[in-house]
């Protein structure tokens, strides 16, 4: 059973992702509402989640910075970015920083599951 940590500043988005994932056999290892909390939570979790979904636009620390810090702490960490802005530059930046994939909001269940399966392998 694979576990996923969900990071998004919108509680509704976290709830939607959690719903999609748990209905499809994934465990939610934890949640965070900003990048700073995400990095701290990731470091605390043991065992580490198989995947982290990261929103890009968040207070305190954005998703791309959080991704860089998580990858610096754990180079094997797998992350998928989530954003309402399907901006090319953001996608490229996220992939360069080590993201495995990119999901655009509003979430479509099959696209979320495809990205999660692809990232976890």
ABEGO torsion letter per residue (X at the ends): XBBBBBBBABAAAAAAAAAAAAAAGBBBAEBBABAAAAAAAAAABOBBBABBBBBABBBGBBAAAAAAAAAAABAABBBBBBBABABAAAAAAAAAAGBABBBBOBBBAAAAAAAAAAAAX
